[in-house]
Amino acid sequence: MPEDFGRMYELQFPAPEVNNADSQGPTLIVALQGYADAGHAVEHSADHLLAALDHRPVASFNSDELIDYRSRRPAVTIDHNAVVEIEDLHIGMDVVRDSTGKSFLLLSGPEPDLRWEGFTQAVANLVERFGVSQTICLYAAPMAVPHTRPMVISAHGNSPELVSSQFNLDTRITVPGAAALHLERLLHQQGRKVAGFTAHVPHYLAASVYPQAVLGLLEAAASAADLSLPLRTLEEDAAKVAMQIEEQVDGTPEIEQVVHMLERQYDEELERYRERKPHAVMPGESAVPSGEELGEEFERFLAGLDDEPGTEGTDAPPAP
């Protein structure tokens, strides 16, 4: 390990098992809070995964190398004149097991204030060390979208299999930099599969906790990485928040007018997107299996019938 990495992070010893039974390496999910975290969706995505699933730390980053404490002052608790607790601004990588026991890696904590180049090099070193097969970075941005329409998760990246099932911003844009975006660039330069998923949060709700965005990000990550994640509590929280928002909006003509305008913009933009990409999966829709996929599924169905006892000599059902 280069000497600089030794100052940047410390590996857990003994190291927990990271690889799965199959030959494919784990997925790395990057959820660094602080930048592009509208609705606190990135922060709460990491919190939900760590609270709901079994996990073990594999690497801890040195906060003194990465955090500017004067710009991000940790909360301090004083109890009866004594300082008893200081908020831990911890950046770490954990190995997490999904609901079926499949492993993936989660990089979480506050976005570094300093040494982005060194930090991304260190994370790329861990990606190589643990044989990561693909990396998914999570973001959430305030957008001119209504809360009454399906959550949009837009995707960018160098891997069609990671981004094809999500809404794509197929244009050239310039956005403020972020440590996770630096990591995306480096992994792309190294020829590794990497993607970024961004939840489009209604701009008028960006400062509040918005579980719909958390749910959307984790559903997209689970689908792309073939993970089984426990999301029922998020679904319940999203339904509860949706009812609360409707109660606040209902009967307020000014707010209703703004929402209706955003609905028209949303519908028009999605219609233009559908015209450009007629086979794309739209927000709120499920992917339709192709003819080849249907044929393969039917063949598996027939094979299952042949394996069942007492079916010898019976005729196979007619093809649909």
C-alpha positions in Angstrom: 0.0 0.0 0.0 1.4 3.4 -0.9 2.4 5.4 2.3 -0.2 8.1 1.7 -3.0 5.6 1.8 -1.8 4.5 5.2 -2.5 8.1 6.5 -5.8 8.2 4.6 -7.5 5.1 5.9 -7.1 2.1 8.2 -8.2 -1.4 7.4 -10.2 -3.4 9.8 -8.3 -6.4 11.3 -9.2 -9.1 11.1 -10.9 -8.2 7.9 -14.5 -9.5 7.4 -15.4 -11.6 4.4 -16.3 -9.4 1.5 -16.7 -11.6 -1.6 -19.8 -13.7 -2.4 -19.9 -17.3 -3.3 -20.1 -16.5 -7.0 -17.1 -15.2 -8.9 -18.5 -11.7 -9.3 -17.1 -9.1 -7.0 -19.3 -7.0 -4.7 -21.1 -3.8 -5.7 -19.9 -0.6 -4.0 -22.6 1.9 -3.1 -21.3 5.4 -2.4 -23.6 7.6 -0.1 -21.6 10.6 0.9 -23.8 13.2 2.6 -23.6 16.9 2.4 -23.5 17.6 -1.3 -26.5 17.0 -3.6 -28.5 15.6 -0.8 -32.0 17.2 -1.3 -34.5 15.7 1.1 -31.6 14.2 3.1 -32.1 11.3 0.7 -28.4 10.2 0.5 -27.8 10.5 4.3 -31.0 8.5 5.1 -30.2 5.9 2.4 -27.0 5.0 4.2 -28.6 5.2 7.6 -31.4 2.9 6.5 -29.0 0.3 5.1 -26.9 0.3 8.2 -29.9 0.1 10.6 -31.8 -2.6 8.7 -29.0 -5.0 7.6 -26.1 -6.8 9.1 -22.8 -5.0 8.5 -19.2 -5.0 9.5 -16.6 -2.2 9.0 -13.8 -2.9 6.5 -12.0 0.5 6.4 -12.1 3.7 8.4 -10.9 7.0 6.9 -8.9 9.5 8.9 -11.2 12.5 9.5 -8.4 14.8 10.4 -7.0 14.3 6.9 -10.4 15.0 5.2 -12.7 17.2 7.3 -12.5 21.0 7.8 -13.9 21.2 11.3 -14.3 25.0 11.2 -16.7 24.8 8.2 -18.4 21.6 9.5 -18.4 22.0 13.2 -19.5 18.8 15.0 -22.2 19.0 17.6 -21.1 19.0 21.2 -23.2 17.9 24.1 -22.5 19.6 27.5 -24.2 17.9 30.5 -24.1 19.6 33.9 -21.0 21.7 32.9 -19.1 18.8 31.5 -18.4 18.1 27.8 -19.7 14.5 27.5 -20.2 13.9 23.8 -18.9 15.2 20.4 -20.5 14.2 17.1 -18.3 11.7 15.3 -17.8 12.8 11.7 -16.9 9.3 10.5 -16.2 8.3 6.9 -16.1 4.5 6.5 -16.6 1.6 4.3 -18.7 -1.4 5.5 -19.5 -4.8 4.1 -23.3 -5.2 4.2 -25.3 -8.4 3.7 -28.7 -8.0 2.0 -31.8 -9.9 3.0 -30.5 -13.0 1.2 -27.0 -12.8 2.6 -25.5 -11.3 -0.6 -22.6 -8.9 0.2 -22.1 -5.4 -1.0 -19.9 -2.5 0.1 -21.2 0.8 1.4 -19.1 4.0 1.6 -20.8 6.5 3.8 -20.3 9.5 6.0 -19.8 13.2 5.4 -18.4 14.2 2.0 -14.7 15.1 2.6 -13.9 18.9 2.6 -10.2 18.3 1.8 -7.9 16.2 -0.4 -10.5 15.0 -2.9 -7.8 13.6 -5.2 -6.1 11.7 -2.5 -9.5 10.5 -1.2 -10.6 9.2 -4.6 -7.3 7.5 -5.2 -7.7 5.8 -1.8 -11.2 4.6 -2.5 -10.1 3.3 -6.0 -7.4 1.4 -4.2 -10.0 -0.2 -2.0 -12.1 -1.0 -5.1 -9.2 -2.9 -6.5 -8.3 -4.6 -3.2 -11.9 -5.9 -2.7 -12.5 -6.8 -6.4 -15.5 -4.5 -6.7 -17.4 -5.3 -9.9 -19.4 -2.0 -10.1 -19.8 1.2 -8.3 -23.1 3.2 -7.8 -23.0 6.7 -6.4 -26.1 8.2 -4.9 -27.2 11.8 -5.2 -30.4 13.8 -4.7 -31.0 17.2 -6.3 -33.8 19.8 -5.9 -35.7 19.9 -9.2 -38.8 21.6 -10.6 -40.9 18.5 -10.3 -44.3 18.0 -8.4 -44.7 15.6 -5.5 -47.9 14.3 -7.2 -46.0 12.4 -9.9 -43.8 9.3 -9.7 -40.3 9.9 -8.4 -37.7 10.4 -11.1 -34.3 8.7 -10.7 -32.0 9.8 -13.4 -28.8 7.9 -14.2 -25.5 8.5 -15.8 -22.5 6.3 -16.2 -20.3 4.2 -18.5 -22.2 0.9 -18.1 -25.4 0.5 -20.1 -26.6 -2.3 -17.9 -26.5 0.0 -14.9 -28.2 3.0 -16.5 -30.5 1.7 -19.2 -33.5 1.1 -16.8 -33.4 4.6 -15.4 -34.3 8.0 -16.8 -31.3 9.4 -18.7 -30.5 13.1 -19.0 -29.2 12.7 -22.6 -27.7 16.1 -22.9 -24.5 18.0 -21.9 -24.7 19.6 -18.5 -22.3 21.3 -16.0 -22.8 20.8 -12.3 -20.8 21.8 -9.2 -18.1 19.3 -8.3 -18.3 16.6 -5.6 -16.0 14.0 -4.2 -18.2 11.2 -5.5 -18.1 12.7 -9.0 -14.3 12.8 -8.8 -14.5 9.1 -7.9 -16.7 8.4 -10.8 -14.2 10.1 -13.2 -11.3 8.1 -11.8 -13.1 4.7 -11.9 -14.2 5.5 -15.5 -10.5 6.3 -16.4 -9.5 3.0 -14.9 -12.0 1.1 -17.1 -14.3 0.1 -14.2 -18.1 0.1 -14.3 -19.5 3.1 -12.5 -22.8 5.0 -12.4 -24.5 7.8 -10.6 -28.2 7.7 -9.6 -29.9 11.1 -8.8 -33.3 11.4 -7.1 -35.3 14.4 -8.4 -36.7 16.0 -5.2 -39.4 18.7 -5.5 -37.6 21.9 -4.8 -40.1 23.1 -2.3 -39.5 19.9 -0.2 -35.7 19.8 -0.6 -35.0 21.0 3.0 -37.2 18.4 4.6 -36.7 14.7 5.0 -38.3 13.1 1.9 -38.6 9.3 2.2 -39.9 9.0 -1.3 -36.4 10.0 -2.6 -34.7 7.5 -0.2 -37.0 4.8 -1.4 -36.4 5.7 -5.1 -32.6 5.6 -4.7 -32.5 2.3 -2.9 -35.0 0.7 -5.3 -32.8 1.8 -8.2 -29.6 0.6 -6.5 -31.2 -2.7 -5.6 -32.4 -3.3 -9.1 -29.1 -2.4 -10.7 -27.0 -4.5 -8.2 -29.5 -7.4 -7.9 -29.8 -6.9 -4.2 -32.7 -7.7 -1.9 -33.2 -4.7 0.5 -35.8 -4.3 3.2 -37.9 -1.3 2.1 -41.3 -1.8 3.7 -40.7 0.8 6.4 -39.6 3.3 3.8 -42.8 2.6 1.8 -44.9 3.3 4.9 -43.0 6.5 5.7 -43.4 7.7 2.1 -47.1 7.1 2.2 -47.4 8.9 5.5 -45.4 11.9 4.3 -47.5 12.0 1.0 -50.7 12.3 3.1 -49.1 15.1 5.2 -48.1 17.0 2.1 -51.5 16.7 0.6 -53.1 18.0 3.8 -50.8 21.1 3.7 -51.3 21.7 0.0 -55.1 21.1 0.0 -57.1 24.3 0.2 -54.1 26.6 -0.5 -54.8 28.1 -4.0 -51.3 29.5 -4.4 -49.6 26.3 -3.7 -52.1 24.2 -5.8 -51.4 26.5 -8.7 -47.7 26.0 -8.5 -48.1 22.2 -8.3 -50.5 22.1 -11.3 -47.9 24.1 -13.3 -45.2 21.7 -12.3 -47.4 18.7 -13.3 -47.9 20.1 -16.8 -44.1 20.6 -17.2 -43.5 17.1 -15.9 -46.0 15.5 -18.2 -44.8 17.4 -21.2 -41.1 16.6 -20.6 -41.9 12.9 -20.1 -43.9 12.8 -23.3 -41.0 14.4 -25.2 -38.7 11.8 -23.6 -41.0 9.0 -24.6 -41.0 10.2 -28.2 -37.2 10.2 -28.2 -37.0 6.8 -26.5 -40.2 4.9 -27.2 -38.9 1.7 -25.5 -37.6 3.4 -22.3 -39.0 2.5 -18.9 -40.7 5.7 -17.7 -40.9 6.7 -14.0 -43.5 4.7 -12.2 -43.5 2.0 -14.8 -42.1 -1.5 -14.7 -39.8 -2.9 -17.4 -41.6 -5.1 -20.0 -39.7 -8.3 -20.7 -38.5 -8.8 -24.2 -39.7 -11.7 -26.5 -36.4 -13.5 -25.8 -36.8 -13.2 -22.1 -40.4 -14.5 -22.3 -39.1 -17.4 -24.4 -36.4 -18.3 -21.8 -38.9 -18.1 -19.0 -41.3 -20.4 -20.8 -38.5 -22.9 -21.4 -37.7 -22.9 -17.7 -41.4 -23.5 -17.0 -41.5 -26.5 -19.3 -38.3 -27.8 -17.8 -39.9 -27.5 -14.4 -42.9 -29.6 -15.5 -40.6 -32.3 -16.8 -38.9 -32.5 -13.4 -42.1 -32.9 -11.5 -43.0 -36.5 -10.5 -45.9 -38.1 -12.3 -45.6 -35.9 -15.4 -43.8 -38.5 -17.6 -45.6 -39.0 -20.9 -47.9 -36.0 -20.5 -48.1 -33.5 -23.3 -46.5 -30.1 -22.8 -48.9 -27.2 -22.7 -49.3 -25.3 -25.9 -47.1 -22.3 -26.5 -48.8 -19.0 -25.9 
